[in-house]
């Protein structure tokens, strides 16, 4: 999520590819039994916070 948000901020034309990819990765984790859905949601929120902080600092 963090990568997708930062990359989309720099290259907005890639957003239609980046966000579905990030969503598919997030959905695949519980389906494959690697994470609980709450883990994925918490990771997405944390990634968004880190991306926002990186964009504000840069």
mmCIF file of the N, C-alpha and C atoms, coordinates in Angstrom:
data_MODEL
# 
_entry.id   MODEL 
# 
loop_
_atom_site.group_PDB 
_atom_site.id 
_atom_site.type_symbol 
_atom_site.label_atom_id 
_atom_site.label_alt_id 
_atom_site.label_comp_id 
_atom_site.label_asym_id 
_atom_site.label_entity_id 
_atom_site.label_seq_id 
_atom_site.pdbx_PDB_ins_code 
_atom_site.Cartn_x 
_atom_site.Cartn_y 
_atom_site.Cartn_z 
_atom_site.occupancy 
_atom_site.B_iso_or_equiv 
_atom_site.pdbx_formal_charge 
_atom_site.auth_seq_id 
_atom_site.auth_comp_id 
_atom_site.auth_asym_id 
_atom_site.auth_atom_id 
_atom_site.pdbx_PDB_model_num 
ATOM 1   N N  . UNK A 1 1  ? 0.823  -1.177  0.000   1.00 0.00 ? 1  UNK A N  1 
ATOM 2   C CA . UNK A 1 1  ? 0.000  0.000   0.000   1.00 0.00 ? 1  UNK A CA 1 
ATOM 3   C C  . UNK A 1 1  ? 0.868  1.241   0.000   1.00 0.00 ? 1  UNK A C  1 
ATOM 4   N N  . UNK A 1 2  ? 1.873  1.260   0.825   1.00 0.00 ? 2  UNK A N  1 
ATOM 5   C CA . UNK A 1 2  ? 2.749  2.421   0.915   1.00 0.00 ? 2  UNK A CA 1 
ATOM 6   C C  . UNK A 1 2  ? 3.406  2.709   -0.437  1.00 0.00 ? 2  UNK A C  1 
ATOM 7   N N  . UNK A 1 3  ? 3.944  1.673   -1.054  1.00 0.00 ? 3  UNK A N  1 
ATOM 8   C CA . UNK A 1 3  ? 4.565  1.849   -2.366  1.00 0.00 ? 3  UNK A CA 1 
ATOM 9   C C  . UNK A 1 3  ? 3.564  2.369   -3.379  1.00 0.00 ? 3  UNK A C  1 
ATOM 10  N N  . UNK A 1 4  ? 2.392  1.805   -3.408  1.00 0.00 ? 4  UNK A N  1 
ATOM 11  C CA . UNK A 1 4  ? 1.383  2.213   -4.387  1.00 0.00 ? 4  UNK A CA 1 
ATOM 12  C C  . UNK A 1 4  ? 0.998  3.673   -4.210  1.00 0.00 ? 4  UNK A C  1 
ATOM 13  N N  . UNK A 1 5  ? 0.823  4.110   -2.991  1.00 0.00 ? 5  UNK A N  1 
ATOM 14  C CA . UNK A 1 5  ? 0.442  5.501   -2.743  1.00 0.00 ? 5  UNK A CA 1 
ATOM 15  C C  . UNK A 1 5  ? 1.558  6.466   -3.128  1.00 0.00 ? 5  UNK A C  1 
ATOM 16  N N  . UNK A 1 6  ? 2.791  6.126   -2.780  1.00 0.00 ? 6  UNK A N  1 
ATOM 17  C CA . UNK A 1 6  ? 3.915  7.009   -3.112  1.00 0.00 ? 6  UNK A CA 1 
ATOM 18  C C  . UNK A 1 6  ? 4.150  7.026   -4.614  1.00 0.00 ? 6  UNK A C  1 
ATOM 19  N N  . UNK A 1 7  ? 4.110  5.867   -5.248  1.00 0.00 ? 7  UNK A N  1 
ATOM 20  C CA . UNK A 1 7  ? 4.318  5.810   -6.696  1.00 0.00 ? 7  UNK A CA 1 
ATOM 21  C C  . UNK A 1 7  ? 3.207  6.544   -7.442  1.00 0.00 ? 7  UNK A C  1 
ATOM 22  N N  . UNK A 1 8  ? 1.972  6.414   -6.986  1.00 0.00 ? 8  UNK A N  1 
ATOM 23  C CA . UNK A 1 8  ? 0.856  7.103   -7.637  1.00 0.00 ? 8  UNK A CA 1 
ATOM 24  C C  . UNK A 1 8  ? 0.948  8.611   -7.455  1.00 0.00 ? 8  UNK A C  1 
ATOM 25  N N  . UNK A 1 9  ? 1.529  9.054   -6.348  1.00 0.00 ? 9  UNK A N  1 
ATOM 26  C CA . UNK A 1 9  ? 1.702  10.498  -6.144  1.00 0.00 ? 9  UNK A CA 1 
ATOM 27  C C  . UNK A 1 9  ? 2.712  11.053  -7.146  1.00 0.00 ? 9  UNK A C  1 
ATOM 28  N N  . UNK A 1 10 ? 3.736  10.284  -7.444  1.00 0.00 ? 10 UNK A N  1 
ATOM 29  C CA . UNK A 1 10 ? 4.753  10.728  -8.391  1.00 0.00 ? 10 UNK A CA 1 
ATOM 30  C C  . UNK A 1 10 ? 4.380  10.483  -9.838  1.00 0.00 ? 10 UNK A C  1 
ATOM 31  N N  . UNK A 1 11 ? 3.636  9.440   -10.083 1.00 0.00 ? 11 UNK A N  1 
ATOM 32  C CA . UNK A 1 11 ? 3.241  9.047   -11.438 1.00 0.00 ? 11 UNK A CA 1 
ATOM 33  C C  . UNK A 1 11 ? 1.751  8.735   -11.456 1.00 0.00 ? 11 UNK A C  1 
ATOM 34  N N  . UNK A 1 12 ? 0.903  9.755   -11.472 1.00 0.00 ? 12 UNK A N  1 
ATOM 35  C CA . UNK A 1 12 ? -0.553 9.533   -11.371 1.00 0.00 ? 12 UNK A CA 1 
ATOM 36  C C  . UNK A 1 12 ? -1.119 8.645   -12.483 1.00 0.00 ? 12 UNK A C  1 
ATOM 37  N N  . UNK A 1 13 ? -0.464 8.602   -13.623 1.00 0.00 ? 13 UNK A N  1 
ATOM 38  C CA . UNK A 1 13 ? -0.964 7.767   -14.715 1.00 0.00 ? 13 UNK A CA 1 
ATOM 39  C C  . UNK A 1 13 ? -0.855 6.275   -14.397 1.00 0.00 ? 13 UNK A C  1 
ATOM 40  N N  . UNK A 1 14 ? -0.055 5.911   -13.403 1.00 0.00 ? 14 UNK A N  1 
ATOM 41  C CA . UNK A 1 14 ? 0.084  4.508   -13.009 1.00 0.00 ? 14 UNK A CA 1 
ATOM 42  C C  . UNK A 1 14 ? -0.938 4.076   -11.958 1.00 0.00 ? 14 UNK A C  1 
ATOM 43  N N  . UNK A 1 15 ? -1.672 5.030   -11.405 1.00 0.00 ? 15 UNK A N  1 
ATOM 44  C CA . UNK A 1 15 ? -2.639 4.713   -10.345 1.00 0.00 ? 15 UNK A CA 1 
ATOM 45  C C  . UNK A 1 15 ? -3.643 3.631   -10.747 1.00 0.00 ? 15 UNK A C  1 
ATOM 46  N N  . UNK A 1 16 ? -4.177 3.643   -11.986 1.00 0.00 ? 16 UNK A N  1 
ATOM 47  C CA . UNK A 1 16 ? -5.130 2.584   -12.351 1.00 0.00 ? 16 UNK A CA 1 
ATOM 48  C C  . UNK A 1 16 ? -4.524 1.175   -12.342 1.00 0.00 ? 16 UNK A C  1 
ATOM 49  N N  . UNK A 1 17 ? -3.215 1.078   -12.400 1.00 0.00 ? 17 UNK A N  1 
ATOM 50  C CA . UNK A 1 17 ? -2.560 -0.233  -12.312 1.00 0.00 ? 17 UNK A CA 1 
ATOM 51  C C  . UNK A 1 17 ? -2.128 -0.555  -10.882 1.00 0.00 ? 17 UNK A C  1 
ATOM 52  N N  . UNK A 1 18 ? -1.653 0.457   -10.178 1.00 0.00 ? 18 UNK A N  1 
ATOM 53  C CA . UNK A 1 18 ? -1.089 0.224   -8.854  1.00 0.00 ? 18 UNK A CA 1 
ATOM 54  C C  . UNK A 1 18 ? -2.139 -0.145  -7.806  1.00 0.00 ? 18 UNK A C  1 
ATOM 55  N N  . UNK A 1 19 ? -3.259 0.580   -7.793  1.00 0.00 ? 19 UNK A N  1 
ATOM 56  C CA . UNK A 1 19 ? -4.243 0.343   -6.739  1.00 0.00 ? 19 UNK A CA 1 
ATOM 57  C C  . UNK A 1 19 ? -4.949 -1.004  -6.872  1.00 0.00 ? 19 UNK A C  1 
ATOM 58  N N  . UNK A 1 20 ? -5.337 -1.427  -8.074  1.00 0.00 ? 20 UNK A N  1 
ATOM 59  C CA . UNK A 1 20 ? -5.895 -2.793  -8.165  1.00 0.00 ? 20 UNK A CA 1 
ATOM 60  C C  . UNK A 1 20 ? -4.876 -3.871  -7.785  1.00 0.00 ? 20 UNK A C  1 
ATOM 61  N N  . UNK A 1 21 ? -3.614 -3.651  -8.151  1.00 0.00 ? 21 UNK A N  1 
ATOM 62  C CA . UNK A 1 21 ? -2.586 -4.616  -7.771  1.00 0.00 ? 21 UNK A CA 1 
ATOM 63  C C  . UNK A 1 21 ? -2.466 -4.701  -6.252  1.00 0.00 ? 21 UNK A C  1 
ATOM 64  N N  . UNK A 1 22 ? -2.418 -3.547  -5.583  1.00 0.00 ? 22 UNK A N  1 
ATOM 65  C CA . UNK A 1 22 ? -2.323 -3.530  -4.123  1.00 0.00 ? 22 UNK A CA 1 
ATOM 66  C C  . UNK A 1 22 ? -3.545 -4.202  -3.494  1.00 0.00 ? 22 UNK A C  1 
ATOM 67  N N  . UNK A 1 23 ? -4.714 -3.939  -4.056  1.00 0.00 ? 23 UNK A N  1 
ATOM 68  C CA . UNK A 1 23 ? -5.939 -4.552  -3.537  1.00 0.00 ? 23 UNK A CA 1 
ATOM 69  C C  . UNK A 1 23 ? -5.917 -6.071  -3.717  1.00 0.00 ? 23 UNK A C  1 
ATOM 70  N N  . UNK A 1 24 ? -5.455 -6.530  -4.864  1.00 0.00 ? 24 UNK A N  1 
ATOM 71  C CA . UNK A 1 24 ? -5.387 -7.977  -5.106  1.00 0.00 ? 24 UNK A CA 1 
ATOM 72  C C  . UNK A 1 24 ? -4.398 -8.661  -4.173  1.00 0.00 ? 24 UNK A C  1 
ATOM 73  N N  . UNK A 1 25 ? -3.272 -8.014  -3.927  1.00 0.00 ? 25 UNK A N  1 
ATOM 74  C CA . UNK A 1 25 ? -2.309 -8.574  -2.978  1.00 0.00 ? 25 UNK A CA 1 
ATOM 75  C C  . UNK A 1 25 ? -2.944 -8.646  -1.590  1.00 0.00 ? 25 UNK A C  1 
ATOM 76  N N  . UNK A 1 26 ? -3.630 -7.578  -1.184  1.00 0.00 ? 26 UNK A N  1 
ATOM 77  C CA . UNK A 1 26 ? -4.283 -7.565  0.125   1.00 0.00 ? 26 UNK A CA 1 
ATOM 78  C C  . UNK A 1 26 ? -5.352 -8.629  0.265   1.00 0.00 ? 26 UNK A C  1 
ATOM 79  N N  . UNK A 1 27 ? -6.130 -8.834  -0.786  1.00 0.00 ? 27 UNK A N  1 
ATOM 80  C CA . UNK A 1 27 ? -7.191 -9.852  -0.760  1.00 0.00 ? 27 UNK A CA 1 
ATOM 81  C C  . UNK A 1 27 ? -6.602 -11.255 -0.772  1.00 0.00 ? 27 UNK A C  1 
ATOM 82  N N  . UNK A 1 28 ? -5.476 -11.426 -1.460  1.00 0.00 ? 28 UNK A N  1 
ATOM 83  C CA . UNK A 1 28 ? -4.900 -12.766 -1.594  1.00 0.00 ? 28 UNK A CA 1 
ATOM 84  C C  . UNK A 1 28 ? -4.330 -13.291 -0.282  1.00 0.00 ? 28 UNK A C  1 
ATOM 85  N N  . UNK A 1 29 ? -3.882 -12.406 0.599   1.00 0.00 ? 29 UNK A N  1 
ATOM 86  C CA . UNK A 1 29 ? -3.230 -12.856 1.835   1.00 0.00 ? 29 UNK A CA 1 
ATOM 87  C C  . UNK A 1 29 ? -4.149 -13.717 2.710   1.00 0.00 ? 29 UNK A C  1 
ATOM 88  N N  . UNK A 1 30 ? -5.367 -13.283 3.013   1.00 0.00 ? 30 UNK A N  1 
ATOM 89  C CA . UNK A 1 30 ? -6.239 -14.163 3.815   1.00 0.00 ? 30 UNK A CA 1 
ATOM 90  C C  . UNK A 1 30 ? -6.705 -15.388 3.035   1.00 0.00 ? 30 UNK A C  1 
ATOM 91  N N  . UNK A 1 31 ? -6.915 -15.228 1.728   1.00 0.00 ? 31 UNK A N  1 
ATOM 92  C CA . UNK A 1 31 ? -7.365 -16.370 0.923   1.00 0.00 ? 31 UNK A CA 1 
ATOM 93  C C  . UNK A 1 31 ? -6.331 -17.484 0.957   1.00 0.00 ? 31 UNK A C  1 
ATOM 94  N N  . UNK A 1 32 ? -5.043 -17.104 0.919   1.00 0.00 ? 32 UNK A N  1 
ATOM 95  C CA . UNK A 1 32 ? -3.973 -18.096 0.959   1.00 0.00 ? 32 UNK A CA 1 
ATOM 96  C C  . UNK A 1 32 ? -3.679 -18.581 2.374   1.00 0.00 ? 32 UNK A C  1 
ATOM 97  N N  . UNK A 1 33 ? -4.372 -18.017 3.357   1.00 0.00 ? 33 UNK A N  1 
ATOM 98  C CA . UNK A 1 33 ? -4.184 -18.431 4.739   1.00 0.00 ? 33 UNK A CA 1 
ATOM 99  C C  . UNK A 1 33 ? -2.920 -17.875 5.374   1.00 0.00 ? 33 UNK A C  1 
ATOM 100 N N  . UNK A 1 34 ? -2.379 -16.799 4.819   1.00 0.00 ? 34 UNK A N  1 
ATOM 101 C CA . UNK A 1 34 ? -1.135 -16.240 5.341   1.00 0.00 ? 34 UNK A CA 1 
ATOM 102 C C  . UNK A 1 34 ? -1.356 -15.171 6.399   1.00 0.00 ? 34 UNK A C  1 
ATOM 103 N N  . UNK A 1 35 ? -2.515 -14.515 6.365   1.00 0.00 ? 35 UNK A N  1 
ATOM 104 C CA . UNK A 1 35 ? -2.834 -13.467 7.329   1.00 0.00 ? 35 UNK A CA 1 
ATOM 105 C C  . UNK A 1 35 ? -4.323 -13.483 7.622   1.00 0.00 ? 35 UNK A C  1 
ATOM 106 N N  . UNK A 1 36 ? -4.681 -12.902 8.765   1.00 0.00 ? 36 UNK A N  1 
ATOM 107 C CA . UNK A 1 36 ? -6.082 -12.650 9.065   1.00 0.00 ? 36 UNK A CA 1 
ATOM 108 C C  . UNK A 1 36 ? -6.494 -11.366 8.340   1.00 0.00 ? 36 UNK A C  1 
ATOM 109 N N  . UNK A 1 37 ? -7.771 -11.228 8.005   1.00 0.00 ? 37 UNK A N  1 
ATOM 110 C CA . UNK A 1 37 ? -8.215 -9.988  7.348   1.00 0.00 ? 37 UNK A CA 1 
ATOM 111 C C  . UNK A 1 37 ? -7.877 -8.730  8.152   1.00 0.00 ? 37 UNK A C  1 
ATOM 112 N N  . UNK A 1 38 ? -7.955 -8.829  9.474   1.00 0.00 ? 38 UNK A N  1 
ATOM 113 C CA . UNK A 1 38 ? -7.615 -7.663  10.296  1.00 0.00 ? 38 UNK A CA 1 
ATOM 114 C C  . UNK A 1 38 ? -6.139 -7.292  10.166  1.00 0.00 ? 38 UNK A C  1 
ATOM 115 N N  . UNK A 1 39 ? -5.273 -8.278  9.960   1.00 0.00 ? 39 UNK A N  1 
ATOM 116 C CA . UNK A 1 39 ? -3.855 -7.995  9.740   1.00 0.00 ? 39 UNK A CA 1 
ATOM 117 C C  . UNK A 1 39 ? -3.658 -7.193  8.459   1.00 0.00 ? 39 UNK A C  1 
ATOM 118 N N  . UNK A 1 40 ? -4.374 -7.582  7.413   1.00 0.00 ? 40 UNK A N  1 
ATOM 119 C CA . UNK A 1 40 ? -4.252 -6.905  6.127   1.00 0.00 ? 40 UNK A CA 1 
ATOM 120 C C  . UNK A 1 40 ? -4.780 -5.477  6.231   1.00 0.00 ? 40 UNK A C  1 
ATOM 121 N N  . UNK A 1 41 ? -5.897 -5.317  6.904   1.00 0.00 ? 41 UNK A N  1 
ATOM 122 C CA . UNK A 1 41 ? -6.461 -3.982  7.074   1.00 0.00 ? 41 UNK A CA 1 
ATOM 123 C C  . UNK A 1 41 ? -5.519 -3.100  7.888   1.00 0.00 ? 41 UNK A C  1 
ATOM 124 N N  . UNK A 1 42 ? -4.979 -3.628  8.960   1.00 0.00 ? 42 UNK A N  1 
ATOM 125 C CA . UNK A 1 42 ? -4.036 -2.856  9.782   1.00 0.00 ? 42 UNK A CA 1 
ATOM 126 C C  . UNK A 1 42 ? -2.783 -2.503  8.984   1.00 0.00 ? 42 UNK A C  1 
ATOM 127 N N  . UNK A 1 43 ? -2.300 -3.419  8.176   1.00 0.00 ? 43 UNK A N  1 
ATOM 128 C CA . UNK A 1 43 ? -1.139 -3.149  7.341   1.00 0.00 ? 43 UNK A CA 1 
ATOM 129 C C  . UNK A 1 43 ? -1.409 -2.079  6.301   1.00 0.00 ? 43 UNK A C  1 
ATOM 130 N N  . UNK A 1 44 ? -2.606 -2.095  5.733   1.00 0.00 ? 44 UNK A N  1 
ATOM 131 C CA . UNK A 1 44 ? -2.971 -1.083  4.741   1.00 0.00 ? 44 UNK A CA 1 
ATOM 132 C C  . UNK A 1 44 ? -3.053 0.293   5.390   1.00 0.00 ? 44 UNK A C  1 
ATOM 133 N N  . UNK A 1 45 ? -3.636 0.355   6.576   1.00 0.00 ? 45 UNK A N  1 
ATOM 134 C CA . UNK A 1 45 ? -3.728 1.638   7.287   1.00 0.00 ? 45 UNK A CA 1 
ATOM 135 C C  . UNK A 1 45 ? -2.334 2.133   7.655   1.00 0.00 ? 45 UNK A C  1 
ATOM 136 N N  . UNK A 1 46 ? -1.510 1.252   8.186   1.00 0.00 ? 46 UNK A N  1 
ATOM 137 C CA . UNK A 1 46 ? -0.152 1.631   8.549   1.00 0.00 ? 46 UNK A CA 1 
ATOM 138 C C  . UNK A 1 46 ? 0.639  2.065   7.311   1.00 0.00 ? 46 UNK A C  1 
ATOM 139 N N  . UNK A 1 47 ? 0.483  1.351   6.211   1.00 0.00 ? 47 UNK A N  1 
ATOM 140 C CA . UNK A 1 47 ? 1.153  1.724   4.968   1.00 0.00 ? 47 UNK A CA 1 
ATOM 141 C C  . UNK A 1 47 ? 0.711  3.088   4.468   1.00 0.00 ? 47 UNK A C  1 
ATOM 142 N N  . UNK A 1 48 ? -0.576 3.390   4.596   1.00 0.00 ? 48 UNK A N  1 
ATOM 143 C CA . UNK A 1 48 ? -1.082 4.697   4.178   1.00 0.00 ? 48 UNK A CA 1 
ATOM 144 C C  . UNK A 1 48 ? -0.521 5.803   5.059   1.00 0.00 ? 48 UNK A C  1 
ATOM 145 N N  . UNK A 1 49 ? -0.401 5.545   6.344   1.00 0.00 ? 49 UNK A N  1 
ATOM 146 C CA . UNK A 1 49 ? 0.166  6.541   7.260   1.00 0.00 ? 49 UNK A CA 1 
ATOM 147 C C  . UNK A 1 49 ? 1.637  6.792   6.934   1.00 0.00 ? 49 UNK A C  1 
ATOM 148 N N  . UNK A 1 50 ? 2.380  5.735   6.703   1.00 0.00 ? 50 UNK A N  1 
ATOM 149 C CA . UNK A 1 50 ? 3.800  5.874   6.371   1.00 0.00 ? 50 UNK A CA 1 
ATOM 150 C C  . UNK A 1 50 ? 3.967  6.604   5.036   1.00 0.00 ? 50 UNK A C  1 
ATOM 151 N N  . UNK A 1 51 ? 3.135  6.274   4.057   1.00 0.00 ? 51 UNK A N  1 
ATOM 152 C CA . UNK A 1 51 ? 3.223  6.950   2.760   1.00 0.00 ? 51 UNK A CA 1 
ATOM 153 C C  . UNK A 1 51 ? 2.909  8.434   2.895   1.00 0.00 ? 51 UNK A C  1 
ATOM 154 N N  . UNK A 1 52 ? 1.891  8.758   3.671   1.00 0.00 ? 52 UNK A N  1 
ATOM 155 C CA . UNK A 1 52 ? 1.529  10.161  3.868   1.00 0.00 ? 52 UNK A CA 1 
ATOM 156 C C  . UNK A 1 52 ? 2.679  10.921  4.538   1.00 0.00 ? 52 UNK A C  1 
ATOM 157 N N  . UNK A 1 53 ? 3.296  10.310  5.527   1.00 0.00 ? 53 UNK A N  1 
ATOM 158 C CA . UNK A 1 53 ? 4.423  10.946  6.204   1.00 0.00 ? 53 UNK A CA 1 
ATOM 159 C C  . UNK A 1 53 ? 5.604  11.126  5.250   1.00 0.00 ? 53 UNK A C  1 
ATOM 160 N N  . UNK A 1 54 ? 5.882  10.121  4.437   1.00 0.00 ? 54 UNK A N  1 
ATOM 161 C CA . UNK A 1 54 ? 6.988  10.214  3.485   1.00 0.00 ? 54 UNK A CA 1 
ATOM 162 C C  . UNK A 1 54 ? 6.724  11.293  2.443   1.00 0.00 ? 54 UNK A C  1 
ATOM 163 N N  . UNK A 1 55 ? 5.489  11.408  1.993   1.00 0.00 ? 55 UNK A N  1 
ATOM 164 C CA . UNK A 1 55 ? 5.160  12.424  0.995   1.00 0.00 ? 55 UNK A CA 1 
ATOM 165 C C  . UNK A 1 55 ? 5.237  13.833  1.595   1.00 0.00 ? 55 UNK A C  1 
ATOM 166 N N  . UNK A 1 56 ? 4.895  13.975  2.850   1.00 0.00 ? 56 UNK A N  1 
ATOM 167 C CA . UNK A 1 56 ? 4.971  15.288  3.489   1.00 0.00 ? 56 UNK A CA 1 
ATOM 168 C C  . UNK A 1 56 ? 6.423  15.692  3.757   1.00 0.00 ? 56 UNK A C  1 
ATOM 169 N N  . UNK A 1 57 ? 7.262  14.734  4.060   1.00 0.00 ? 57 UNK A N  1 
ATOM 170 C CA . UNK A 1 57 ? 8.673  15.029  4.326   1.00 0.00 ? 57 UNK A CA 1 
ATOM 171 C C  . UNK A 1 57 ? 9.472  15.275  3.043   1.00 0.00 ? 57 UNK A C  1 
ATOM 172 N N  . UNK A 1 58 ? 9.019  14.638  1.957   1.00 0.00 ? 58 UNK A N  1 
ATOM 173 C CA . UNK A 1 58 ? 9.769  14.727  0.685   1.00 0.00 ? 58 UNK A CA 1 
ATOM 174 C C  . UNK A 1 58 ? 9.309  15.827  -0.115  1.00 0.00 ? 58 UNK A C  1 
# 
